[in-house]
Every structure is written in structure tokens, then in C-alpha cells.
Amino acid sequence: MSSGQLILAGVLALFVLAGTVAAALILRALMPATAARLDDVVEQHGDGRRFLMGLFNGPALLLVSILLLKSEPGKLPGFLLLLGLMFLIVLGLVAELPAVAGGLPGAGEMGPVGRTLWAGALLSVVNLLPFLGQAIALFLLLRALGTGVFFLFTRPRPARPE
């Protein structure tokens, strides 16, 4: 790979991360009840559990969608499955990005929007590190997928009496 291709790949990764953070912010603003439920999922299920859920579901769903896309009658279901997979990842990132930034210095007094922006900026910088940055981003995406899967298959917590 030439240096121009590496720079282009880095810039493309930054744009993808910026778009993902923007989508997470928009979903948090448009669906506050869903964002609160996603935050509950992050509180209820540990980091390792959400990562394992994403690790088991992500490659399997991706493989099934690729196999469907290669067959003529399965193109539409494969495409819809791939869209669903991407939607679950973005849905999980709505809660994962603020959770990632929650442990960083200065993030304690920020709201969810500030923590999301802080985590997005940090992830953008870390993603520029060769190999390590992509491994960290993959870990976060798999954990976000696990959060999205838990969101689909867990009931909302009953309202707490005040």
C-alpha cells in the first residue's frame, strides 16, 4: 500500500466514525425512551457479557447475510439482514459511546451528548493507530452489537416507584 492509500483509508475511517457518532446522537435525541432503555441494558449486563453476545452473533449474522447475498433468491433477505445488523450496531452505540467516555477524566460532569462526542473524538484518534486502533474499534463494535441484541431480547425494567 502506498502512503496515499493509507492516508485515504484513515480519512475514510474518520468520516465513518463521525457519521456513526452523529447517528448515535440523532437517535438519542429523537428516541429518549429507547436511549434510556439502552442505558439500562448497559447497566444490567456486564461489558464482557455484551462483548460475547456480539462476538457470537456478529460473525454468524454476517456470514449468513453474505451467503444469502451470493444466491439469487436470497439477495433481498441478505441485504435486509445486513441492514438489521448495522442498525443493531448503531443502536448499541447509542449507549456504548457514553459508557466508554464515562470513565475518562472530566466526563463525570458531562451529559450523555457530551460523553458521546468525547468518546467519538477519542475513538477517532485511537482508530488512527495501526492495528491497535482497528482492534479497539472492532471490540467496541462487537460490544455495541451485543448491547443491541440484549436490547431486543430483554424486557424493560419496571418503573421505579418514587
VENJO-V834596 format. One record per backbone hydrogen bond with DSSP energy under -1.0 kcal/mol. NH is the residue of the N-H (numbers start at 0). CO is the residue of the C=O. E is the energy in kcal/mol with one decimal. If there is no record, write none. Layout:
nh = (NH,NH)
co = (CO,CO)
e = (E,E)
//
This chain:
nh = (5,6,7,8,9,10,11,12,13,14,15,16,17,18,19,20,21,22,23,24,25,26,27,28,29,30,34,35,36,37,38,39,40,41,42,43,44,49,50,51,52,53,54,55,56,57,60,61,62,63,64,65,66,67,68,69,74,77,78,79,80,81,82,83,84,85,86,87,88,89,90,91,92,93,95,96,98,99,100,101,103,106,114,115,116,117,118,119,120,121,122,123,124,125,126,128,131,132,134,135,136,137,138,139,140,141,142,143,144,145,146,147,148,149,150,151,152)
co = (1,2,3,4,5,6,7,8,9,10,11,12,13,14,15,16,17,18,19,20,21,22,23,24,25,26,30,31,32,33,34,35,36,37,38,39,40,45,46,47,48,49,50,51,52,53,56,57,58,59,60,61,62,63,64,65,71,73,74,75,76,77,78,79,80,81,82,83,84,85,86,87,88,89,91,92,94,95,96,97,100,103,110,111,112,113,114,115,116,117,118,119,120,121,122,125,129,128,130,131,132,133,134,135,136,137,138,139,140,141,142,143,144,145,146,147,148)
e = (-1.8,-2.3,-2.3,-2.4,-2.2,-2.5,-2.5,-2.3,-2.0,-2.2,-2.4,-2.5,-2.5,-2.4,-2.2,-2.6,-2.3,-2.4,-2.3,-2.4,-2.5,-2.6,-2.2,-2.1,-2.7,-2.3,-2.3,-2.2,-2.0,-2.5,-2.3,-1.8,-1.9,-2.0,-1.8,-2.8,-2.3,-2.2,-2.4,-2.6,-2.1,-2.1,-2.8,-2.3,-1.9,-2.9,-2.8,-2.5,-2.6,-2.4,-2.3,-2.3,-2.5,-2.3,-2.3,-1.5,-1.0,-2.5,-2.4,-2.6,-2.4,-2.1,-2.3,-2.4,-2.2,-2.2,-2.5,-2.4,-1.8,-2.4,-2.7,-2.3,-2.1,-1.0,-2.4,-1.9,-1.3,-2.6,-2.0,-1.0,-1.4,-1.7,-2.5,-2.1,-2.3,-2.5,-2.6,-2.4,-2.4,-2.4,-2.9,-2.0,-2.0,-2.7,-2.3,-1.7,-3.0,-1.2,-2.2,-2.4,-2.3,-2.5,-2.3,-2.4,-2.6,-2.6,-2.2,-2.4,-2.3,-2.2,-2.1,-2.4,-2.4,-2.6,-2.2,-1.8,-1.8)
//
